[in-house]
Amino acid sequence: MVSVYIHIPFCLKRCFYCDFTSFSKINKTIIDKYINALCFEISKKPPNPLKGEYKNKIKSIYFGGGTPSLLSISQLKIILSELKKNFNILSNCEITLEINPATVSIYKLKKFRKLGINRLSLGLQSFDNKLLKKSGRLHNITDNFNVIHQASLAAFKNVSIDLIYGLPNQSLEIWKRDLQIVCELVSKDLIKHVSIYALSIHEDTVFGKKYINSCHKALPTEKEICDMYNMACEMLNAYNFEHYEISNFAKKGYESVHNLTYWNMEEFYGFGLSSHEYRDFMRKANTSNLQEYLENPLSYEILESNTIFDEFMLKLRLAKGLNILEFTERHNLKNTMSFESLEKYIKEDLLLFKKNTLKLTEKGFLVSNSLINELYSMIGKGSSAKL
C-alpha cells in the first residue's frame, strides 16, 4: 500500500515565516491550469512497483500547501476523481486537507466531508491575536474557535491542529495559555491530534529579513524554547495524548497514517509543484518553478540520499524507537552498540536502551539532530556497506 501527497501552492497571503513553495494573488485561470497539469501528472506517473494484492492501493491522501482549502469543491472533486481513475483508494483511506481558518465556512466544510475528506489539519498556529497578526496570518482566535466547532458540526471526527512555539515576542505565559485552550478543546473531544513546531527562521522570508540575528531580543531564548516544548509534552500527556513522534501528539488510534508513512520509510507518491516522493528506494522532487510545471508536469530531479541513515533518523523520531539489532542485520552492518557505549546518554536521560531497542526520551527529542548523528556514528564499523 502507498500514500499520496498533493501540493496546492496557492495562498491568500504568504505568512511571514513561510518558506514553502506557494503563491498569493493568483487568479482562477492559473489555478485551473495548475489542476489540469496536476491531473495530467497523476494520469502519467508509473504504477507502484509493489506487486500482488497491494499494487496501487492508497491508504492515505494528504492535500498540503499552500492553502488547499482555497480550492473550490468542484476543483477538489476533479483531483479526487483523477486519483480514483488511476489508483485503488481503500475504503478506510485517510484523506487529509490542510485548512486555513480564514478560507472556510460550515457550508464548505460539509461539502469537503461529502467529497470523502475525513481528516482536517487546521493551521491555527496560535490563540493570541497579536502573535497571529505579527506572523502575517489572516485569521484571529475567533476564527480558530469557529473552524473547530464548524468541523464538529460538519461531522469531522478526526481533527488535528498545528501550533508554533518560539515566535517573536511569544512568552512562556502566552504559550501556556495556548496549551490551556487546547486542553479544554481536547476535553470536549473536539481535537484528536496536535502538532507543535518550533519556529524556523529562513532567509528568504519576512521574518528572515527582520530577525536575521537568531539572538534578536524579540525571539525567545533557547532555554525558553526548551521550556515551551517540555510544557507542551507535560500538559498534553496529562490529557492522554500519546507523544508518538517528536512534534506530534495524538489520542490513541488517531496517529497520522500519512505522516507515519514518511517516518516508517514506506513508499509514497508526490504530485504537484515542488512535491517529493519516495518509491523503489529512490527520492524524487518535482520542479518548484510554476511555469515549468504548467508546461511539463512530469519534470523532476532524482535526489541524492542515504536511505540507511534516513531510516535510522526517521525511526528515532518516533516514540517506539528503533530495534538496532534488526536494523543492522537488515542492512548488513556491524552492530557495535552496547549498554556501555550508550551509558552516558542513558544517565543524562536522553536515551532508553532495552531489548536491543533505542528510544529517545522527551529530553532526547530536544537535541535529536545531534544525538541521532552521534548514535549513527557508532554503527557500521567494519561493514562493507557504504554509510
FILONU-514853 format. One line per 8 residues: number of its first residue (from 1); for each residue x, y, z of C-alpha. Coordinates in steps of 0.02 Angstrom, whole numbers, plus 50000, padded with zeros to 5 digits. Example, Ala and Ser with C-alpha at 12.3 -4.5 7.8 and 13.67 -1.06 7.14 Angstrom:
FILONU-514853
1	50615:49775:50390; 50684:49947:50357
***
This chain:
FILONU-514853
1	50000:50000:50000; 50057:50178:49966; 50017:50355:50016; 49991:50509:49907; 50042:50689:49940; 49964:50827:49834; 50036:51003:49841; 49921:51152:49817
9	50037:51304:49809; 49912:51446:49823; 49876:51561:49971; 49778:51718:50008; 49935:51789:50087; 50108:51721:50122; 50144:51704:50308; 50297:51796:50371
17	50388:51635:50421; 50341:51527:50272; 50472:51462:50151; 50363:51331:50066; 50330:51344:49879; 50173:51449:49874; 50099:51599:49783; 49972:51730:49832
25	49860:51838:49720; 49845:51702:49588; 49691:51711:49477; 49568:51570:49443; 49639:51540:49268; 49809:51495:49339; 49731:51381:49470; 49629:51292:49336
33	49786:51269:49230; 49875:51200:49382; 49738:51073:49416; 49744:51017:49234; 49932:50993:49249; 49910:50903:49414; 49783:50782:49340; 49897:50751:49192
41	50039:50706:49310; 49927:50588:49409; 49874:50501:49248; 50051:50478:49183; 50150:50427:49337; 50208:50245:49326; 50116:50121:49437; 50180:50075:49607
49	50312:49938:49592; 50238:49836:49734; 50164:49675:49668; 50012:49572:49709; 49859:49625:49806; 49936:49788:49870; 49978:49859:49700; 49912:50037:49677
57	49812:50032:49839; 49810:50201:49927; 49797:50206:50117; 49815:50395:50138; 49799:50555:50037; 49863:50721:50101; 49821:50890:50024; 49957:51010:50082
65	50012:51183:50034; 49999:51324:50020; 49817:51329:50067; 49721:51181:49994; 49560:51242:50074; 49562:51386:49948; 49508:51264:49813; 49326:51253:49767
73	49227:51094:49795; 49225:51060:49607; 49414:51081:49594; 49445:50958:49735; 49320:50839:49658; 49416:50842:49492; 49579:50794:49580; 49500:50655:49683
81	49412:50587:49528; 49579:50578:49436; 49656:50483:49581; 49511:50359:49578; 49538:50329:49393; 49720:50281:49419; 49727:50205:49593; 49627:50095:49708
89	49581:50208:49854; 49545:50097:50004; 49377:50118:50089; 49463:50167:50252; 49588:50283:50166; 49637:50432:50274; 49608:50589:50169; 49678:50747:50249
97	49651:50926:50196; 49752:51069:50269; 49639:51213:50319; 49671:51397:50347; 49529:51460:50460; 49511:51616:50352; 49460:51514:50199; 49314:51404:50252
105	49134:51406:50309; 49019:51274:50382; 48944:51252:50208; 49115:51220:50131; 49167:51101:50270; 49010:50998:50246; 49046:50988:50060; 49226:50933:50097
113	49158:50794:50207; 49037:50739:50072; 49182:50725:49949; 49261:50594:50062; 49386:50703:50155; 49388:50631:50331; 49531:50719:50420; 49567:50905:50440
121	49734:50984:50483; 49694:51156:50550; 49835:51284:50536; 49789:51383:50692; 49971:51420:50745; 49919:51522:50898; 49773:51580:51004; 49849:51751:51029
129	49784:51886:50912; 49941:51993:50921; 50053:51846:50876; 49940:51795:50733; 49940:51970:50660; 50129:51990:50680; 50154:51822:50593; 50055:51877:50440
137	49906:51765:50474; 49736:51822:50408; 49632:51740:50545; 49607:51778:50729; 49564:51674:50882; 49377:51691:50848; 49407:51611:50678; 49506:51473:50765
145	49362:51430:50881; 49235:51443:50741; 49326:51323:50625; 49347:51194:50764; 49162:51197:50807; 49111:51202:50624; 49218:51049:50592; 49123:50957:50727
153	48955:51011:50654; 49014:50951:50484; 49042:50776:50559; 49232:50777:50559; 49288:50658:50696; 49474:50668:50656; 49536:50846:50680; 49718:50897:50701
161	49784:51069:50744; 49955:51149:50715; 50037:51266:50841; 50201:51360:50828; 50315:51398:50976; 50466:51511:50979; 50378:51654:50889; 50443:51832:50911
169	50375:51907:51074; 50296:51741:51124; 50320:51719:51311; 50306:51559:51410; 50146:51630:51486; 50067:51658:51314; 50116:51482:51260; 50043:51408:51420
177	49879:51499:51386; 49876:51424:51210; 49902:51250:51282; 49766:51275:51412; 49644:51319:51272; 49698:51165:51175; 49674:51053:51328; 49499:51125:51353
185	49457:51084:51172; 49529:50910:51195; 49421:50884:51349; 49269:50922:51240; 49329:50791:51114; 49345:50920:50976; 49529:50883:50939; 49612:50714:50915
193	49787:50766:50859; 49908:50909:50896; 50068:50955:50803; 50188:51079:50883; 50328:51156:50781; 50473:51263:50838; 50489:51419:50731; 50624:51406:50599
201	50682:51571:50526; 50727:51560:50342; 50824:51690:50247; 50702:51723:50106; 50553:51764:50217; 50489:51920:50304; 50550:51851:50470; 50716:51807:50391
209	50745:51988:50344; 50681:52058:50508; 50759:51934:50629; 50919:51893:50537; 51008:51878:50704; 50947:51719:50793; 50986:51806:50958; 50868:51950:50917
217	50792:52020:51076; 50615:51984:51014; 50650:51798:50998; 50632:51679:51146; 50795:51611:51214; 50849:51432:51186; 50801:51391:51365; 50628:51469:51343
225	50602:51366:51185; 50651:51207:51278; 50533:51255:51420; 50392:51280:51293; 50421:51107:51220; 50428:51024:51391; 50271:51115:51445; 50176:51051:51292
233	50234:50873:51325; 50180:50881:51507; 50010:50960:51476; 49961:50853:51327; 50018:50693:51411; 49905:50738:51557; 49758:50731:51435; 49806:50556:51374
241	49885:50616:51214; 50020:50496:51159; 50183:50584:51111; 50212:50466:50965; 50334:50573:50864; 50448:50719:50907; 50322:50854:50858; 50160:50755:50861
249	50035:50702:50992; 49875:50602:50967; 49733:50515:51054; 49755:50327:51038; 49704:50271:50865; 49717:50446:50789; 49901:50449:50743; 49925:50520:50568
257	49925:50375:50446; 50003:50485:50313; 50147:50553:50417; 50185:50379:50484; 50215:50332:50302; 50361:50454:50299; 50431:50406:50468; 50421:50219:50433
265	50508:50240:50265; 50359:50174:50167; 50326:50220:49986; 50229:50374:49938; 50188:50471:49780; 50209:50660:49768; 50101:50757:49646; 50110:50943:49612
273	50235:51084:49613; 50391:51050:49719; 50317:50890:49791; 50432:50749:49842; 50407:50562:49830; 50493:50402:49885; 50468:50247:49779; 50575:50098:49735
281	50711:50159:49858; 50727:50322:49762; 50684:50500:49812; 50622:50624:49681; 50571:50806:49685; 50459:50895:49561; 50512:51063:49491; 50475:51213:49602
289	50455:51329:49451; 50269:51359:49423; 50281:51399:49237; 50391:51247:49206; 50268:51136:49299; 50120:51203:49200; 50213:51166:49037; 50286:50998:49092
297	50207:50920:49248; 50324:50771:49234; 50481:50874:49263; 50577:50810:49414; 50750:50777:49482; 50819:50625:49573; 50881:50672:49747; 51038:50605:49824
305	51001:50522:49990; 51072:50396:50111; 50922:50283:50136; 51007:50189:50278; 51035:50348:50377; 50861:50411:50329; 50783:50256:50405; 50891:50270:50562
313	50847:50453:50585; 50661:50440:50547; 50633:50288:50658; 50716:50377:50804; 50595:50522:50783; 50460:50400:50835; 50424:50362:51017; 50430:50175:50983
321	50611:50193:50929; 50721:50077:50827; 50772:49896:50854; 50958:49914:50820; 50988:49727:50800; 50855:49708:50666; 50914:49868:50582; 51097:49818:50570
329	51056:49641:50511; 50937:49706:50378; 51070:49823:50308; 51219:49705:50334; 51300:49822:50458; 51407:49781:50608; 51318:49812:50772; 51447:49893:50886
337	51325:49968:51009; 51321:49909:51188; 51247:49968:51350; 51420:50033:51398; 51435:50141:51241; 51264:50215:51272; 51280:50234:51460; 51317:50420:51461
345	51160:50458:51357; 51055:50349:51471; 51123:50433:51628; 51084:50603:51554; 50904:50545:51521; 50922:50568:51334; 50902:50387:51284; 50822:50221:51332
353	50901:50057:51279; 50806:49896:51312; 50789:49732:51218; 50901:49798:51078; 50784:49947:51051; 50843:50128:51053; 50716:50259:51107; 50744:50444:51130
361	50667:50519:51286; 50572:50683:51280; 50733:50766:51337; 50822:50674:51197; 50696:50737:51071; 50754:50915:51110; 50931:50875:51048; 50879:50744:50921
369	50980:50810:50774; 51149:50799:50860; 51104:50646:50963; 51048:50544:50812; 51210:50587:50720; 51313:50532:50870; 51218:50368:50884; 51233:50335:50697
377	51422:50353:50707; 51426:50201:50821; 51363:50078:50692; 51434:50006:50533; 51616:49995:50586; 51697:49854:50491; 51549:49835:50375; 51561:49828:50188
385	51406:49934:50173; 51429:50115:50122; 51367:50237:50253
***
